[in-house]
Amino acid sequence: MKLVTKISALALLGIVAISCGEKKGAESNEMSDSTEVAMDTVVVDTPNIVGVASANEDFSTLVAAVKAADLVETLSSEGPFTVFAPNNAAFAKLPEGTVENLLKPENAEKLKSVLTYHVVAGKFDSAAVLDAIKDNNGKYSVTTVQGETIVLSLNDGKVMLTDANGGTSTVILADVAASNGVIHAIDSVVMPK
């Protein structure tokens, strides 16, 4: 009987020792599982409107005009802005000598007027523009930073701009993100009165 009691006691002690070892191992695993490894992360800031335009060769004429009109600081500010940005081909459609004439220092105010006519206060992505056009019977007038309006409409599913003189332009690339707004590239320069 003593032998059976001793064996039972040893067996019980073994079970307790094994279960304690498992618990210790579990605690050890819990500690290693909860340990976090710090990793370096690279945060890429989206450039502002001027930065985005400057990084794209198709907007080199626009960027030169923004600099000549002293609008870099304005378009780099917090905003938000929506810019209907003429690409280089849009500026090339203007009558010969127009761009060169607008870039002259004595024409800075006229250039500023033309450029701010392409800017709307607030951030309006393509979904918001489409909703506004649809909610307003197919035409939506927006007031530009310059002070005059541009009429937005749809033609074959594309957003069209009609300026104060009846000239039109088509959005050819929408929703180019910037930290202070959004850019929609257009294929013609729109003109205020």
Backbone as a ProteinNet text record, in pm:
[ID]
protein_1_A
[PRIMARY]
MKLVTKISALALLGIVAISCGEKKGAESNEMSDSTEVAMDTVVVDTPNIVGVASANEDFSTLVAAVKAADLVETLSSEGPFTVFAPNNAAFAKLPEGTVENLLKPENAEKLKSVLTYHVVAGKFDSAAVLDAIKDNNGKYSVTTVQGETIVLSLNDGKVMLTDANGGTSTVILADVAASNGVIHAIDSVVMPK
[TERTIARY]
81	0	86.2	194	282.8	343.1	374.2	433.4	334.8	209.6	106.4	87.8	91.5	76.7	193.4	317.1	434.3	428.1	388.3	378.4	271.7	160.7	53.2	100.4	173.2	224.6	324.3	412.4	509.8	439.5	337.2	261.5	192.6	133	66.8	166.9	283.4	388.4	435.2	446.5	486.4	384.8	257.1	151	153.6	171.8	178.6	299.1	413.5	536.1	518.3	459.1	437.9	342.5	232.5	135.9	196.1	279.5	347.1	442.7	509.8	600.8	524.5	405.5	323.8	276.5	239.5	193.4	307.3	425.8	541.6	570.4	562.4	584.5	479.8	354.5	247	271.4	312.9	343.8	457.6	555.5	670	626.1	536.8	485.7	402.5	321.8	240.7	328.6	437.3	526.5	586.3	630.7	693	588.3	464.1	358.9	318.9	326.6	284	395.9	514.9	625.6	612	610.4	597.6	734.1	750.7	875.1	852.9	932	920.4	979.7	904.7	951.2	954.9	1053.7	1059.8	955.6	879.1	781.4	815.1	793	818.1	683.1	664.5	540.9	566.8	489.9	505.4	394	433	335.3	298.4	170.1	125.2	160.5	224.7	258.7	133.2	149.7	37.6	15.2	-81.3	-118.5	0.2	78.1	194.5	297.2	318.8	412.8	371.5	242.7	192	208.2	169.9	181.2	326.9	414.5	557.3	620.6	569.2	624.1	577.1	486.7	431.1	468.8	545.5	590.5	475.6	358.7	243.1	188.9	234.5	188.5	298.7	405.6	518.1	478.2	392	346.9	262.4	174.4	91.9	179.2	278.7	366.8	442.6	491.2	560.6	466.7	341.3	242.5	209.7	197.1	168.4	282.3	404.5	520	519	493.7	492.5	382.2	270.7	158.1	171	280.2	304.8	192.7	152.4	44.2	94.7	226.8	280.9	240.2	257.3	224.3	74.9	-7.5	-152.8	-193.1	-143.9	-182.7	-108.8	-14.7	54	-5.7	-99.3	-160.2	-254	-311.8	-393.8	-511.9	-575.8	-690.6	-810.8	-885.5	-862.5	-908.5	-849.6	-883.3	-913.3	-995.1	-1012.5	-958	-861.2	-798.9	-832.3	-891.1	-911.2	-787	-691.2	-556.3	-536.5	-515.1	-485	-347.1	-339.4	-208.9	-136.5	-15.3	63.4	-7.7	-72.5	-144.7	-259	-320.3	-428.5	-373.3	-260.1	-199.2	-154.7	-112.6	-68.5	-183.5	-308.3	-424.6	-453.9	-400.6	-425.6	-360.1	-413	-351.2	-202.1	-125.7	19.7	55.1	147.2	194.2	115.8	1.5	-82.7	-10.2	47.3	114.3	232.9	313.3	430.7	390.1	281.5	232.3	182	109.3	57.9	170.4	282.3	393.3	477.5	453.4	528.9	490.5	588.8	561.1	448.3	437.8	332.2	192	182.7	52.6	22.6	93.1	79	-64	-131.4	-269.3	-365.9	-349	-433.9	-408	-278.8	-242.7	-302.2	-294.4	-350.9	-501.7	-568.3	-712.4	-745	-667.2	-689.8	-666.8	-557.9	-525.4	-624.8	-662.5	-757.5	-898	-921.9	-1048.4	-1057.5	-943.8	-938.5	-943.5	-960.2	-954.5	-1087.4	-1134.6	-1257.1	-1219.8	-1271.1	-1246.6	-1322.4	-1255.1	-1315.1	-1261.6	-1277.8	-1230.8	-1350.3	-1353.9	-1463.4	-1406.2	-1413.3	-1366.9	-1469.1	-1435.8	-1523.1	-1662.3	-1672.3	-1804.7	-1890.3	-1831.1	-1905.5	-1946.3	-1857	-1887.7	-2003	-1996.1	-2102.4	-2236.1	-2232.9	-2356.4	-2416	-2330.3	-2378.6	-2441.5	-2381	-2435.5	-2571.1	-2576.9	-2701.1	-2812.1	-2775.6	-2875	-2926.6	-2863.6	-2901.4	-2939.8	-3011.9	-3066.3	-2960.2	-2843.5	-2741.4	-2641.7	-2658.4	-2562.7	-2544.1	-2418.1	-2390	-2289.1	-2326	-2237.5	-2154.3	-2024.2	-1934.8	-1869.5	-1855.4	-1786.8	-1639.3	-1557	-1412.8	-1351.4	-1227.9	-1154.6	-1142.4	-1139.9	-1131.5	-1259.1	-1372.6	-1498.6	-1607.9	-1570.7	-1671.6	-1707.7	-1807	-1852.4	-1810.6	-1805.3	-1786.1	-1902.7	-1959.7	-2070.2	-2014.6	-2045.1	-2004.8	-2123	-2095.6	-2200.5	-2137.6	-2221	-2172.6	-2195.7	-2098.1	-2111.2	-2048.1	-2129.1	-2082.1	-2011.8	-2064.8	-2009.6	-1887.7	-1842.7	-1725.7	-1768.6	-1697.5	-1728.4	-1673.6	-1762.3	-1728	-1733.2	-1645.2	-1647.9	-1684.5	-1775.2	-1808.6	-1776.5	-1686.9	-1642.6	-1738.1	-1705.7	-1790.9	-1808.6	-1721.6	-1727.5	-1788.2	-1832.2	-1889.2	-1786.3	-1658.6	-1555.2	-1570.4	-1528	-1544.2	-1411	-1409.7	-1294.8	-1347.7	-1272.8	-1312.2	-1214.3	-1266.4	-1180.2	-1126.4	-993.4	-931.4	-865.5	-846.8	-792.7	-847.9	-919.9	-984.9	-916.3	-940	-904.3	-755.4	-672	-530.6	-518.5	-484.6	-484.7	-367	-394.2	-291.6	-324.9	-226.5	-250.3	-349.2	-362.8	-453.5	-565.4	-603	-714.4	-703	-758.9	-762.5	-743.9	-682.9	-660.1	-737.6	-804.1	-867.5	-801.2	-732	-665	-768.5	-752.7	-845.6	-768.9	-840.3	-774	-774.4	-833.5	-832.9	-830.3	-773.4	-771.6	-908.9	-971.3	-1096.7	-1063.4	-1143.3	-1112.1	-1225.9	-1190.1	-1291.5	-1325.9	-1430.6	-1466	-1359.3
-117.5	0	125	122.7	236.3	259.2	151.4	163.4	228.8	193.1	250.8	397.1	431.6	570.7	653.8	596	668.8	689.6	588.6	598.8	701.2	697.6	794.4	934.9	952.6	1085.2	1133.9	1043.7	1080.3	1114.5	1038.5	1065.4	1201.3	1229.5	1357.7	1472.9	1452.4	1553.3	1575	1469.7	1478.4	1555.7	1528.7	1598.6	1747.2	1778.2	1918.4	1985.8	1918.3	1974.6	1997.1	1901.5	1914.3	2028.9	2037.9	2144.2	2280.9	2290.9	2417.9	2454.1	2354	2379.1	2427.4	2369.3	2414.3	2556.4	2589.1	2724	2823.4	2785.1	2872.4	2894.1	2787.1	2798.1	2886.8	2872.2	2953.8	3100.1	3127.3	3265.4	3318.5	3235.2	3275.6	3307.8	3225.7	3251.1	3377.9	3396.7	3517.4	3641.2	3635.6	3751.4	3777.3	3671.7	3693.7	3733.3	3683.8	3720.9	3867.3	3918.4	4055.1	4156.6	4108.3	4199.1	4249.9	4380	4438.4	4477.9	4462.6	4502.4	4638.1	4733.1	4867.8	4864.5	4917.4	4920.3	5064.6	5095.1	5228.1	5235.8	5342.8	5363.1	5492.9	5493	5611.7	5673.4	5796.2	5867	5957.1	5935.3	6015.2	6119	6243.6	6351.4	6381	6397.1	6436.9	6584	6619	6760.4	6845.9	6976.7	7067.5	7082.6	7164.5	7180	7221.8	7318.1	7363.9	7251.3	7177.2	7065.5	6956	6923.2	6820.6	6866.6	6991.1	7043.6	7052	7092.7	7105.1	6970.7	6865	6731.2	6668.7	6735.6	6680	6770	6716.7	6792.7	6853.8	6788.8	6838.9	6971.2	7011.2	7137.6	7242.9	7228.3	7322.2	7465	7483.2	7617.8	7676.4	7596.7	7642.2	7683.2	7603.3	7633.6	7764.1	7783.6	7908.4	8027.8	8010.1	8117.3	8146.2	8042.2	8060	8138.1	8106.5	8179.1	8324.7	8346.7	8483.4	8569	8506.5	8578.9	8590	8538.7	8543.1	8473.5	8356.1	8279.4	8153.5	8132.5	8010.5	8001.3	8109.5	8108.2	8083.5	8147.5	8131	7985.8	7926.7	7790.1	7685	7730.1	7640.7	7649.8	7743.3	7761.7	7646.1	7651	7540.9	7505.6	7605.3	7577	7533.5	7437.6	7357.4	7429.1	7386.4	7440.5	7327.5	7359.9	7273.2	7353	7293.6	7362.9	7287.8	7360.8	7308.3	7351.7	7261.8	7294.5	7267.2	7373.3	7352.1	7288	7185.2	7125.3	7207	7168	7242.9	7250.7	7142.7	7142	7243.2	7263.4	7363	7503.2	7533.8	7665.1	7682.7	7574.1	7580	7612.4	7587.5	7618.9	7769.3	7845.2	7990.1	8053.4	8167.1	8234.4	8260	8251.8	8269.2	8399	8388.5	8504.3	8533.9	8468.8	8496.4	8462.9	8343.4	8301	8392.3	8417.3	8503.4	8642.3	8694.3	8826.3	8826.7	8721.4	8712.8	8699.4	8639.3	8618.3	8743.5	8849.1	8973.7	9036.9	9095.2	9155.3	9258.8	9334.6	9437.1	9377.4	9248.1	9181.9	9087.3	9105	9014.9	9010	9123.8	9125.2	9051.3	9067.1	8995.6	8845.2	8809.8	8668.5	8611.3	8685.4	8641.8	8620.4	8708.2	8695.9	8568.3	8541.7	8420.5	8295.4	8293.5	8174.2	8150.5	8255.8	8236.7	8204.8	8227.8	8187.4	8034.3	7967.1	7821.2	7756.2	7838.9	7788.5	7813.4	7710.6	7719.8	7691.4	7772.9	7748.4	7623.4	7536.4	7410.7	7294.7	7175.4	7054.2	6981.4	6973.9	6908.1	6798.7	6675.5	6564.7	6537.1	6446.5	6422.6	6376.8	6297.6	6251.5	6370.3	6465.1	6583.9	6670.1	6683.1	6761.4	6696.8	6566	6494.8	6505.9	6490.7	6503.8	6643.5	6746.7	6884.7	6909	6856.5	6873.1	6801.9	6678	6600.3	6661.1	6712.9	6771.2	6906.8	6964	7097	7093.4	6988.3	6974.4	6980.1	6924.2	6910.2	7023.9	7129.3	7241.2	7294.5	7319.8	7371.7	7486	7602.4	7719.2	7724.6	7742.5	7758.3	7895.4	7957.7	8086.2	8059.1	8117.7	8096.9	8193.5	8170	8259.6	8398.1	8403.3	8529.7	8612	8545.5	8615.5	8588.6	8546.7	8514.6	8366.4	8326.7	8187.9	8109.3	7979	7881.5	7785	7744.5	7649.3	7510.3	7417.3	7277.6	7198.3	7111.3	7027.5	6896.1	6807.6	6679.2	6671.8	6614.6	6588.3	6452.5	6356.6	6219.1	6163.5	6195.5	6144.1	6217.7	6320.7	6397.1	6532.8	6578.7	6709.2	6817.8	6911.7	7025	7153.5	7247.4	7379.8	7478.1	7568.9	7676	7807.3	7884.7	8008.9	8124.3	8241	8360.1	8407.3	8362.9	8402.7	8296	8183.9	8074.5	7971.2	7992.6	7893.8	7771.2	7656.2	7531.9	7459.8	7376	7291.4	7161.3	7053.4	6921.4	6874.3	6816.2	6754.1	6625.1	6616.5	6498.5	6406.2	6457.2	6377.2	6434.5	6352.7	6401	6346	6416.2	6369.3	6346	6438.3	6431.6	6493	6410.2	6452.4	6542.4	6640.9	6728.6	6747.1	6786.8	6800.6	6912.2	7007.8	7120.8	7130.2	7015.5	7016.5	6909.2	6940.9	6844.8	6917.9	6848.7	6904.1	6820.3	6890.6	6825.8	6886.3	6805.5	6857.1	6883.3	6994.9	7031.5	7054.6	7043	7046.5	7183.2	7285.6	7421.3	7520.1	7636.4	7742.7	7813	7830	7904.9	8048.3	8141.7	8284.4	8362.2	8447.8	8536.7	8647.1	8725.8	8838.6	8944.3
0	0	0	80.5	84.5	-52	-122.2	-255	-351.8	-348.1	-433.8	-398.9	-271.2	-229.5	-279.2	-266	-312.4	-463.7	-539	-685.8	-722.5	-650.4	-676.2	-646.9	-538.4	-501.9	-606.6	-651.1	-755.4	-886.7	-919.4	-1042	-1033.7	-918.2	-896.9	-905.9	-843.2	-848.5	-992.5	-1067.7	-1209	-1291.6	-1265.8	-1338.6	-1306.1	-1177.1	-1135.8	-1201.1	-1200.7	-1259	-1408.6	-1475.1	-1619.9	-1649.1	-1574.7	-1600.2	-1568.9	-1468.1	-1437.9	-1550.6	-1602.9	-1715	-1837.1	-1862.6	-1975.2	-1954	-1830	-1800.3	-1819.9	-1771.8	-1786.7	-1934.6	-2013.1	-2157.4	-2222.1	-2177.6	-2232.3	-2200.3	-2075.8	-2038.6	-2123	-2145.7	-2226.4	-2368.4	-2424.3	-2558.9	-2563	-2457.2	-2452.3	-2454.2	-2381	-2377.2	-2514.8	-2580.3	-2710.7	-2814.7	-2800.7	-2893.7	-2877.7	-2755.2	-2732.9	-2757.8	-2781.5	-2809.2	-2952.5	-2967.6	-3101	-3153.4	-3280.6	-3344.4	-3408.9	-3370.6	-3429.4	-3569.4	-3663.8	-3802.2	-3850	-3930.3	-3989.8	-4099.5	-4099.8	-4205.6	-4276.8	-4404.2	-4483.9	-4516.1	-4473.7	-4500.9	-4621.4	-4725.6	-4845.7	-4847.1	-4837.6	-4842	-4986.5	-5012.7	-5144.8	-5162.2	-5273.5	-5294.1	-5312	-5294.9	-5318.3	-5468.4	-5505.3	-5646.5	-5732	-5684.3	-5761.5	-5774.2	-5667.2	-5670.1	-5766.9	-5766.5	-5858.3	-6003.3	-6031.4	-6168.1	-6211.6	-6121.1	-6153.8	-6186	-6128.1	-6149.7	-6281.3	-6352.6	-6476.9	-6594.2	-6688.1	-6805.2	-6885	-6882.8	-6958.9	-6905.3	-6787.4	-6728.5	-6720.2	-6796.9	-6785.8	-6823	-6922.2	-6958.4	-6846.2	-6788.9	-6677.4	-6558.8	-6526.7	-6414	-6439.8	-6562.2	-6596.1	-6580.5	-6620.6	-6609.3	-6463.1	-6381.4	-6238	-6172	-6209.4	-6154.7	-6201.1	-6330	-6384.5	-6322.3	-6286.8	-6226.9	-6075	-6019.8	-5876	-5797.7	-5847.3	-5781.4	-5711	-5710.3	-5649.2	-5502.4	-5428.3	-5285.5	-5263.6	-5342.9	-5329.8	-5353.8	-5462.1	-5496.8	-5414	-5332.7	-5240	-5100.3	-5081.1	-4949.4	-4917.3	-4798.8	-4748.2	-4838.2	-4899.3	-4984.9	-4905	-4951.3	-5071.9	-5198.4	-5310.4	-5441.6	-5538.4	-5637.1	-5753.8	-5870.7	-5939.8	-6052.6	-6181.2	-6275.3	-6409.7	-6487	-6497.7	-6543.9	-6692.2	-6770.7	-6912.6	-6927.8	-7010.8	-7037	-7144.4	-7178.3	-7276.7	-7412.1	-7452.5	-7580.5	-7579.5	-7463.1	-7451.9	-7475.2	-7414.8	-7436	-7581.5	-7644.6	-7784.1	-7879.3	-7838.6	-7922.3	-7928	-7832.5	-7831.9	-7954.1	-7998.7	-8114	-8089	-8194.7	-8185.1	-8112.3	-8019.3	-7944	-7817.4	-7798.6	-7681.4	-7550.9	-7542.7	-7420.1	-7391	-7492.9	-7474.4	-7426.2	-7483	-7445.7	-7300.6	-7261.6	-7125.3	-7021.9	-7061.6	-6968.7	-6945.4	-7020.6	-7002.3	-6868.4	-6798.2	-6666.3	-6668.4	-6775.6	-6781.5	-6794.5	-6824.8	-6837.9	-6721.6	-6610.2	-6494.9	-6441.6	-6436.2	-6384.1	-6476.3	-6606.6	-6702.4	-6692.9	-6681.7	-6666.7	-6538.5	-6430.3	-6302.5	-6316.4	-6388.5	-6410.7	-6489.1	-6592.9	-6673.5	-6588.7	-6513.6	-6434.5	-6321.2	-6249.6	-6138.4	-6188.9	-6318.1	-6379.2	-6390.6	-6377.4	-6383.9	-6245.4	-6141	-6003.3	-5932.4	-5861.5	-5782.7	-5637.4	-5545.5	-5403.4	-5360.7	-5288.3	-5243.5	-5324.6	-5270.7	-5338.4	-5397.3	-5530.2	-5601.2	-5690	-5640.2	-5722.6	-5832.2	-5922.1	-6037.2	-5995.9	-5889.5	-5843.9	-5800.7	-5729.5	-5685.2	-5804	-5902.1	-6022.1	-6098.6	-6118.2	-6191	-6118.2	-5985.4	-5907.1	-5921.7	-5915.7	-5927.5	-6064.4	-6169	-6304.7	-6314.9	-6268	-6275.6	-6189.9	-6072.3	-5981.6	-6029.1	-6130.6	-6179.8	-6327.8	-6364.2	-6500.5	-6609.9	-6583.2	-6687.8	-6698.8	-6619.6	-6622.8	-6481.9	-6448	-6315.2	-6327.2	-6276.1	-6279.9	-6153	-6169.9	-6055.2	-6063.5	-5948.5	-5942.8	-5919.6	-6003.5	-5994.6	-5893.9	-5859.6	-5770.3	-5834.3	-5965.9	-6039.3	-6022.1	-5996.9	-5971.6	-6073.3	-6193.1	-6295	-6285.9	-6362.9	-6357.7	-6480.9	-6461.4	-6568.7	-6557.1	-6669.5	-6668.7	-6697.4	-6608.8	-6624.6	-6678.3	-6774.6	-6832.1	-6878.4	-6931.4	-6983.5	-7133	-7203.1	-7346	-7372.3	-7412.2	-7432.8	-7309.8	-7192.3	-7068.3	-7015.6	-7087.4	-7044.2	-6990.8	-6887.1	-6829.8	-6922.2	-6953.4	-7039.4	-6957.4	-6989.8	-6930.2	-7040.2	-7011.3	-7105.8	-7035.6	-7098.8	-7035.5	-7063.5	-7013.5	-7023.5	-7167.2	-7257.7	-7398.5	-7488.2	-7427.9	-7506.2	-7549.8	-7516	-7547.9	-7460	-7512	-7436.2	-7418	-7318.2	-7288.3	-7230.6	-7249.7	-7201.1	-7094.5	-6987.1	-6887.1	-6948	-6957.4	-7018.5	-6916.1	-6794.3	-6685	-6555.4	-6480.9	-6358.5	-6234	-6124.9	-5991.2	-5967.4	-6011.6	-5977.7	-5838	-5741.5	-5601.1	-5568.4	-5485.2	-5429.4	-5281.9	-5202.8	-5058.9	-5026.9	-5117.4	-5092.3	-5195.7	-5251.3	-5344.6	-5450.5	-5566.6	-5676.2	-5808.5	-5903.6	-6037.6	-6137.6	-6230.5	-6345.3	-6468.6	-6547.2	-6666.9	-6776.8	-6846.9	-6955.6	-7084.9	-7197.2	-7327.4	-7395.5	-7333.4	-7388.7	-7274.3	-7299.6	-7200.1	-7206.2	-7089.6	-7083.3	-7047.2	-7098.9	-7082.5	-7016.6	-6921.9	-6865	-6964.4	-6935.5	-7023.8	-7018.3
[MASK]
+++++++++++++++++++++++++++++++++++++++++++++++++++++++++++++++++++++++++++++++++++++++++++++++++++++++++++++++++++++++++++++++++++++++++++++++++++++++++++++++++++++++++++++++++++++++++++++++++

